[in-house]
Amino acid sequence: MISDTPNTQLNKQLFGDDFAWGVSTAALQIEGSCDADGKGPSIWDTFSARKGKIMNGDSPSVACDYYQNYKRDIDLVKELNIPNYRFSIAWSRILPKGEGEVNQAGIDHYHKVIDYCLELGIEPWITIYHWDLPQALEDKGGWTNRDIVGWFTRYVEICAQAFGTKVKHWMVMNEPAVFTGAGYFLGIHAPGRMGLRNFLPAVHHVVLSIVAGAKTLRKIVPNAQIGNTFSCSHIEPYKQTPKHIAAAARADALINRLFIEPILGLSYPTEVAAIGKMKKYYKPGDEDNMSFNFDFIGLQNYTREIVKYSFFTPYIGATLVKAENRKVELTDMKWEVYPPAIYEMIKKYNAYSGIKKIIITENGAAFPDVVTNGDTVDDPKRIQYLQTHLQQVLKAKQEGYKVSGYFVWTLTDNFEWAEGYHPRFGLVHVNFKTQQRIIKNSGRWYANFIK
């Protein structure tokens, strides 16, 4: 058991009447129909086709078949009493080549999704970019090409003009630290590029694009709530010695601070010397176009990381101590189950004066699921994970931190990026062969909790 779990009896009313309860998804992970109705290929369609890149050779080409059956899954959101539904728009459904001619079939599809949500009394929260860059733009350099600021701004403009009268909550991008780090430095996510020469320009152009996108939304949908989501992990040094403490600080700069600080007008963190090389990608006026006054910040937390000094790790001089080597409870992602991490991250980001409101836009866990009697998935570990993390969110709220929403990741089991279909995060079980849905006991628990 977690010793730092508050004793407070968990109760929805304790969070207040204006606390936003929701569930989150992403287009690439659920939609399938990767070339239907004029959609162009994304970097994940290309990357998944490369041998050895995705566990078990899985592909997002069918996924949850949500594109063809969105009503079925939105009906489940309603059945689970979930009032807010976060989903993303696939850039290459709207602009098959990333720029140029608009695909009206893509616009029409998302109108139908939004309209069906509103018909059922569900508030749509849109993420404009959730990692699925059009392949045609990657062929021109993707996020390493400065022209992408203009390409992205145009895409945001099209979305805002199309859906702005219906959608009140917008997130510009999802987890920039992950898609730049895994996709443009480590090469383990699409598009599979590696090294500082890709990573640094990608980071800078993403910062400029987030701000340009947010300004575009503000101009076209002035009364909207505009945010951006950030991945975060609570970081602790392996030992309380100067070397390990400094290594943890460097890891924190990369994992938790690299994007939020420039966007708040604080410039890039300086703990990692290599980040200083970002200046070579600056152009006159960039400093004036790197910050925005967001209405809310989305935090996405799953675990903590223990960091130790490592002489042999280039640039950062730090390495993670793997959770499986620490005799701790693990999820299927081999992440440590450590509920106090979410409290620590709310506390950390609350300290930034430029953040007005924090919403937990993703939190959840993958555990092995077993279907019994053809219609039951008993998943007590996931229920306990959600309960203990919500207790930590409540603790933060009761201590006066500005946290005002919680979205579970995720509605249905899905395509979990490089991990393929192996990890199951859903409140709803998906049989990927038959597309059968079964609400897990965790889904029923969440439905009863927020009823």
C-alpha positions as CSV (number, residue, x, y, z in Angstrom):
1,M,0.0,0.0,0.0
2,I,1.0,3.6,-0.6
3,S,1.9,5.2,2.7
4,D,1.3,8.8,1.5
5,T,-2.3,8.2,0.4
6,P,-4.6,10.7,2.2
7,N,-7.2,9.2,4.5
8,T,-10.0,11.3,2.9
9,Q,-13.0,9.2,1.9
10,L,-13.1,9.6,-1.9
11,N,-16.3,11.5,-3.0
12,K,-17.0,13.4,-6.1
13,Q,-18.6,16.2,-4.2
14,L,-15.4,17.0,-2.4
15,F,-13.9,18.2,-5.7
16,G,-16.6,20.9,-6.1
17,D,-19.3,21.5,-8.6
18,D,-17.1,23.1,-11.2
19,F,-14.5,20.3,-11.4
20,A,-14.3,18.9,-15.0
21,W,-14.6,15.1,-15.2
22,G,-13.6,13.5,-18.5
23,V,-12.0,10.8,-20.6
24,S,-9.3,11.2,-23.3
25,T,-8.5,9.6,-26.6
26,A,-6.4,10.3,-29.7
27,A,-7.2,10.0,-33.4
28,L,-4.3,7.9,-34.6
29,Q,-4.8,5.4,-31.7
30,I,-8.5,4.7,-32.3
31,E,-9.7,5.8,-35.7
32,G,-8.3,3.3,-38.2
33,S,-9.5,3.9,-41.8
34,C,-6.1,5.4,-42.4
35,D,-6.7,6.1,-46.1
36,A,-10.5,6.5,-46.1
37,D,-12.4,9.4,-47.7
38,G,-9.3,11.2,-48.9
39,K,-7.1,11.0,-45.8
40,G,-3.4,11.3,-46.4
41,P,-0.7,9.1,-44.7
42,S,0.7,10.3,-41.4
43,I,4.2,9.6,-40.0
44,W,2.8,6.8,-37.9
45,D,1.3,5.0,-40.9
46,T,4.8,5.1,-42.5
47,F,6.7,4.3,-39.3
48,S,4.4,1.4,-38.4
49,A,5.1,-0.2,-41.8
50,R,8.8,-0.4,-41.0
51,K,9.9,-3.8,-39.7
52,G,10.7,-4.0,-36.0
53,K,9.4,-0.5,-35.1
54,I,6.1,-1.6,-33.4
55,M,5.6,-4.5,-31.0
56,N,4.3,-7.6,-32.7
57,G,4.4,-5.8,-36.0
58,D,1.1,-4.1,-35.1
59,S,-0.4,-1.3,-37.2
60,P,-2.9,1.5,-36.6
61,S,-4.7,0.8,-39.9
62,V,-7.8,-0.6,-38.2
63,A,-7.2,0.2,-34.5
64,C,-10.7,0.5,-32.8
65,D,-12.4,1.2,-36.1
66,Y,-13.7,4.4,-34.5
67,Y,-13.8,6.3,-37.7
68,Q,-16.6,4.0,-39.0
69,N,-18.3,3.5,-35.6
70,Y,-17.7,6.7,-33.6
71,K,-21.4,6.7,-32.4
72,R,-20.9,3.4,-30.7
73,D,-18.0,4.7,-28.6
74,I,-19.5,8.1,-27.9
75,D,-22.6,6.2,-26.7
76,L,-20.2,4.5,-24.2
77,V,-19.0,7.9,-23.0
78,K,-22.7,8.7,-22.3
79,E,-23.3,5.3,-20.7
80,L,-20.3,5.9,-18.4
81,N,-21.8,9.3,-17.3
82,I,-18.7,11.1,-18.5
83,P,-19.6,14.8,-19.3
84,N,-16.4,15.8,-21.1
85,Y,-14.8,13.9,-24.0
86,R,-11.3,14.8,-25.2
87,F,-10.3,13.7,-28.7
88,S,-7.9,14.8,-31.4
89,I,-8.2,15.8,-35.0
90,A,-6.1,13.9,-37.6
91,W,-4.2,16.6,-39.5
92,S,-4.0,14.5,-42.7
93,R,-7.8,14.0,-42.7
94,I,-8.2,17.7,-43.0
95,L,-5.2,18.4,-45.1
96,P,-4.0,15.2,-46.8
97,K,-0.7,16.8,-47.8
98,G,-0.4,18.8,-44.6
99,E,-1.0,22.0,-46.6
100,G,-2.8,23.1,-49.7
101,E,-6.2,21.7,-50.5
102,V,-8.7,21.0,-47.7
103,N,-10.4,17.6,-47.6
104,Q,-14.1,18.4,-47.1
105,A,-14.8,14.8,-46.1
106,G,-12.5,15.2,-43.1
107,I,-14.2,18.4,-42.0
108,D,-17.6,16.8,-42.4
109,H,-16.5,13.8,-40.3
110,Y,-15.4,15.8,-37.3
111,H,-18.6,17.9,-37.6
112,K,-20.5,14.7,-37.2
113,V,-18.4,13.6,-34.2
114,I,-18.8,17.0,-32.5
115,D,-22.5,17.2,-33.3
116,Y,-23.1,13.7,-31.8
117,C,-21.3,14.6,-28.6
118,L,-23.4,17.8,-28.3
119,E,-26.6,15.8,-29.1
120,L,-25.9,13.5,-26.1
121,G,-25.0,16.4,-23.8
122,I,-21.2,15.6,-23.9
123,E,-18.8,18.6,-24.1
124,P,-16.1,18.0,-26.8
125,W,-12.5,19.0,-25.9
126,I,-10.4,19.0,-29.0
127,T,-6.6,18.4,-29.2
128,I,-5.5,19.8,-32.6
129,Y,-2.2,17.9,-32.8
130,H,-1.7,14.5,-31.1
131,W,1.5,13.3,-32.9
132,D,0.2,12.3,-36.3
133,L,2.1,14.7,-38.6
134,P,1.2,14.3,-42.3
135,Q,3.9,12.3,-44.0
136,A,4.0,14.8,-46.8
137,L,5.3,17.4,-44.3
138,E,7.8,15.0,-42.8
139,D,9.2,14.5,-46.3
140,K,9.9,18.3,-46.3
141,G,11.7,18.1,-42.9
142,G,8.8,17.9,-40.5
143,W,9.3,19.7,-37.2
144,T,13.0,20.4,-38.2
145,N,11.8,22.7,-41.0
146,R,11.0,26.2,-39.8
147,D,8.2,26.4,-42.5
148,I,6.2,24.1,-40.2
149,V,5.2,27.1,-38.1
150,G,3.2,28.4,-41.1
151,W,1.9,25.0,-42.0
152,F,0.6,24.4,-38.5
153,T,-0.9,27.8,-38.1
154,R,-2.9,27.3,-41.3
155,Y,-4.1,23.9,-40.1
156,V,-5.2,25.5,-36.7
157,E,-7.0,28.3,-38.6
158,I,-9.0,25.8,-40.7
159,C,-10.0,23.8,-37.6
160,A,-10.9,26.9,-35.6
161,Q,-13.0,28.3,-38.5
162,A,-14.7,25.0,-39.0
163,F,-15.5,24.0,-35.4
164,G,-15.1,27.2,-33.4
165,T,-18.8,27.9,-33.0
166,K,-19.4,24.5,-31.4
167,V,-16.2,23.7,-29.4
168,K,-15.4,25.7,-26.3
169,H,-12.3,23.8,-25.1
170,W,-9.2,23.5,-27.2
171,M,-5.7,22.0,-26.7
172,V,-3.1,23.1,-29.2
173,M,-0.7,20.1,-28.9
174,N,-0.3,16.9,-26.9
175,E,2.9,16.2,-24.9
176,P,5.6,18.1,-27.0
177,A,8.4,16.7,-24.9
178,V,7.4,13.1,-25.8
179,F,6.9,13.5,-29.5
180,T,10.1,15.5,-30.0
181,G,12.2,13.4,-27.6
182,A,11.0,10.0,-28.8
183,G,10.5,10.9,-32.4
184,Y,13.4,13.3,-33.2
185,F,16.1,12.4,-30.6
186,L,15.8,8.8,-29.6
187,G,14.2,7.6,-32.8
188,I,11.8,5.1,-31.1
189,H,8.6,6.9,-32.2
190,A,7.7,8.3,-35.6
191,P,9.3,9.6,-37.6
192,G,12.3,7.8,-36.2
193,R,14.9,10.5,-36.4
194,M,17.8,10.7,-33.9
195,G,20.3,13.2,-32.5
196,L,20.6,16.8,-31.4
197,R,20.7,18.1,-34.9
198,N,17.0,16.9,-35.3
199,F,15.9,17.4,-31.7
200,L,16.9,21.0,-31.1
201,P,15.3,22.6,-34.2
202,A,12.2,20.4,-33.7
203,V,11.8,21.7,-30.1
204,H,12.2,25.3,-31.1
205,H,9.8,25.1,-34.0
206,V,7.2,23.2,-31.8
207,V,7.4,26.0,-29.2
208,L,6.8,28.6,-32.0
209,S,4.0,26.6,-33.4
210,I,2.2,26.0,-30.1
211,V,2.2,29.8,-29.5
212,A,1.2,30.6,-33.1
213,G,-1.6,28.1,-32.9
214,A,-2.8,29.4,-29.6
215,K,-2.8,33.0,-31.0
216,T,-4.8,31.9,-34.0
217,L,-7.4,30.2,-31.8
218,R,-7.7,33.3,-29.7
219,K,-8.3,35.4,-32.7
220,I,-10.9,33.2,-34.3
221,V,-12.6,31.7,-31.2
222,P,-12.1,34.6,-28.7
223,N,-14.3,33.1,-26.0
224,A,-12.8,29.6,-26.1
225,Q,-10.8,28.0,-23.2
226,I,-7.4,27.4,-24.8
227,G,-4.8,25.1,-23.3
228,N,-1.9,22.8,-24.1
229,T,-1.0,19.5,-22.6
230,F,2.3,18.5,-21.1
231,S,3.7,15.2,-20.0
232,C,5.4,15.2,-16.6
233,S,7.1,12.7,-14.2
234,H,8.0,13.4,-10.6
235,I,11.7,13.0,-10.5
236,E,13.8,12.0,-7.4
237,P,17.6,11.5,-7.2
238,Y,18.9,8.0,-6.7
239,K,20.8,9.2,-3.6
240,Q,21.0,12.6,-1.8
241,T,24.5,13.3,-3.0
242,P,25.5,16.3,-5.2
243,K,26.2,14.3,-8.3
244,H,22.8,12.5,-8.2
245,I,20.9,15.6,-7.2
246,A,22.4,17.6,-10.1
247,A,21.6,14.7,-12.5
248,A,18.0,14.7,-11.4
249,A,17.8,18.4,-12.0
250,R,19.1,18.0,-15.5
251,A,16.5,15.2,-16.2
252,D,13.8,17.5,-14.7
253,A,14.8,20.3,-17.1
254,L,14.4,18.0,-20.1
255,I,11.3,16.0,-19.0
256,N,9.3,18.6,-17.2
257,R,10.5,22.1,-18.0
258,L,11.8,22.2,-21.6
259,F,8.4,23.4,-23.1
260,I,6.4,24.9,-20.3
261,E,9.1,27.5,-19.3
262,P,9.6,29.2,-22.7
263,I,5.8,29.1,-23.3
264,L,5.4,31.0,-19.9
265,G,7.9,33.6,-21.1
266,L,10.8,32.2,-18.9
267,S,13.1,31.0,-21.8
268,Y,14.5,27.5,-22.1
269,P,16.0,25.9,-19.0
270,T,19.8,26.1,-18.7
271,E,20.7,23.0,-16.7
272,V,21.5,21.0,-19.8
273,A,24.3,22.6,-21.7
274,A,23.2,21.2,-25.0
275,I,19.9,23.2,-24.8
276,G,22.0,26.3,-25.1
277,K,22.7,25.3,-28.7
278,M,19.0,26.1,-29.4
279,K,20.1,29.7,-30.0
280,K,21.5,28.9,-33.4
281,Y,17.9,28.2,-34.6
282,Y,16.6,31.5,-33.4
283,K,15.6,34.2,-35.8
284,P,14.9,37.9,-35.0
285,G,11.6,38.3,-33.1
286,D,11.5,34.7,-31.9
287,E,11.5,35.8,-28.2
288,D,8.3,37.7,-28.8
289,N,6.6,34.7,-30.4
290,M,7.5,32.0,-27.8
291,S,5.0,32.7,-25.0
292,F,1.2,32.8,-24.6
293,N,-1.2,33.4,-21.8
294,F,-3.1,30.0,-21.7
295,D,-6.4,29.6,-20.0
296,F,-5.4,26.3,-18.6
297,I,-2.5,23.8,-18.7
298,G,-3.1,20.1,-19.1
299,L,-0.9,17.8,-17.1
300,Q,-0.4,14.2,-18.0
301,N,1.2,12.1,-15.3
302,Y,1.5,8.4,-14.8
303,T,4.5,7.7,-12.6
304,R,7.8,9.0,-11.0
305,E,11.3,8.4,-12.2
306,I,14.4,7.8,-10.1
307,V,17.5,9.4,-11.7
308,K,21.2,8.8,-11.0
309,Y,24.4,10.3,-12.3
310,S,25.9,8.7,-15.4
311,F,29.2,9.7,-16.8
312,F,28.6,7.7,-20.0
313,T,25.2,9.3,-21.0
314,P,25.9,12.1,-23.5
315,Y,24.5,15.6,-23.1
316,I,22.6,15.0,-19.9
317,G,25.0,12.9,-17.7
318,A,22.0,11.1,-16.1
319,T,20.1,7.9,-16.5
320,L,16.9,6.5,-15.2
321,V,16.9,3.7,-12.6
322,K,14.5,1.2,-14.2
323,A,11.4,0.6,-12.1
324,E,11.6,-3.2,-12.7
325,N,15.0,-3.1,-10.8
326,R,13.5,-1.3,-7.8
327,K,11.1,-3.9,-6.4
328,V,8.1,-1.7,-6.8
329,E,4.6,-2.4,-8.2
330,L,4.6,-2.1,-12.0
331,T,2.0,-1.5,-14.7
332,D,2.1,-3.3,-18.0
333,M,4.3,-0.4,-19.3
334,K,6.8,-1.3,-16.6
335,W,6.1,2.1,-14.9
336,E,6.1,2.3,-11.2
337,V,2.7,2.7,-9.5
338,Y,3.4,5.8,-7.3
339,P,0.2,7.9,-6.7
340,P,2.0,10.8,-4.8
341,A,3.7,11.7,-8.1
342,I,0.5,13.3,-9.4
343,Y,0.3,15.5,-6.3
344,E,3.9,16.5,-6.6
345,M,3.5,17.5,-10.2
346,I,0.4,19.6,-9.5
347,K,2.3,21.3,-6.7
348,K,5.3,21.9,-9.0
349,Y,3.4,23.4,-11.9
350,N,1.1,25.4,-9.5
351,A,4.2,27.3,-8.4
352,Y,4.5,28.9,-11.9
353,S,2.7,32.2,-11.6
354,G,1.8,32.2,-15.3
355,I,-0.4,29.1,-15.0
356,K,-4.0,30.0,-14.2
357,K,-5.6,26.6,-14.1
358,I,-4.4,23.0,-14.1
359,I,-6.4,20.1,-15.6
360,I,-5.2,16.5,-15.4
361,T,-5.8,15.7,-19.1
362,E,-4.4,12.1,-18.8
363,N,-3.9,9.7,-16.0
364,G,-4.5,5.9,-16.1
365,A,-2.8,2.5,-16.2
366,A,-2.3,-0.5,-18.3
367,F,-2.7,-3.9,-16.6
368,P,-3.3,-7.3,-18.1
369,D,-7.1,-7.8,-18.6
370,V,-8.9,-11.1,-18.8
371,V,-12.5,-11.5,-20.2
372,T,-14.6,-14.0,-18.1
373,N,-18.0,-15.3,-19.0
374,G,-17.8,-13.5,-22.3
375,D,-18.9,-10.2,-20.8
376,T,-16.9,-9.3,-17.7
377,V,-13.5,-7.7,-17.2
378,D,-12.6,-7.5,-13.5
379,D,-9.6,-5.1,-13.1
380,P,-9.2,-4.2,-9.4
381,K,-5.6,-2.9,-10.0
382,R,-6.9,-0.3,-12.4
383,I,-9.6,0.7,-10.0
384,Q,-7.1,1.1,-7.2
385,Y,-4.8,3.1,-9.4
386,L,-7.6,5.5,-10.3
387,Q,-8.8,5.8,-6.7
388,T,-5.3,6.4,-5.2
389,H,-4.4,9.0,-7.8
390,L,-7.7,10.8,-7.4
391,Q,-7.0,10.9,-3.6
392,Q,-3.8,12.7,-4.4
393,V,-5.5,15.1,-6.8
394,L,-8.1,15.8,-4.1
395,K,-5.2,16.4,-1.6
396,A,-3.7,19.0,-3.9
397,K,-7.1,20.7,-4.4
398,Q,-7.8,20.8,-0.7
399,E,-4.4,22.4,-0.1
400,G,-5.4,25.2,-2.5
401,Y,-3.6,24.2,-5.6
402,K,-5.4,25.3,-8.8
403,V,-6.4,21.9,-10.2
404,S,-9.9,21.8,-11.6
405,G,-10.3,18.7,-13.8
406,Y,-9.4,15.1,-14.3
407,F,-9.5,13.0,-17.5
408,V,-8.9,9.3,-17.5
409,W,-6.6,7.8,-20.2
410,T,-8.4,6.2,-21.9
411,L,-11.9,5.3,-23.1
412,T,-11.1,2.1,-25.0
413,D,-8.1,-0.1,-25.3
414,N,-6.2,1.2,-28.4
415,F,-3.0,1.3,-30.5
416,E,-0.4,2.4,-27.9
417,W,2.2,3.8,-30.3
418,A,5.4,1.7,-30.4
419,E,3.9,-0.8,-27.9
420,G,1.1,-1.7,-30.4
421,Y,-2.0,-3.3,-28.9
422,H,-0.3,-5.1,-26.0
423,P,-0.8,-2.5,-23.2
424,R,-4.5,-2.0,-22.4
425,F,-5.3,1.4,-20.8
426,G,-9.1,1.4,-21.5
427,L,-12.1,1.7,-19.3
428,V,-13.6,-0.4,-22.1
429,H,-12.1,-3.6,-23.3
430,V,-11.7,-4.0,-27.1
431,N,-11.5,-7.3,-28.9
432,F,-9.4,-6.1,-31.9
433,K,-10.5,-9.1,-34.0
434,T,-14.2,-8.7,-33.6
435,Q,-14.3,-5.0,-32.3
436,Q,-16.6,-6.2,-29.4
437,R,-16.7,-3.7,-26.5
438,I,-17.0,-4.7,-22.9
439,I,-17.1,-2.1,-20.1
440,K,-14.5,-3.1,-17.5
441,N,-15.3,-2.9,-13.8
442,S,-13.0,0.2,-13.7
443,G,-15.3,1.8,-16.2
444,R,-18.3,1.0,-14.1
445,W,-16.6,2.3,-11.0
446,Y,-15.7,5.6,-12.7
447,A,-19.3,5.9,-14.0
448,N,-20.7,5.4,-10.5
449,F,-18.2,7.8,-9.0
450,I,-19.0,10.7,-11.3
451,K,-22.7,10.1,-11.6
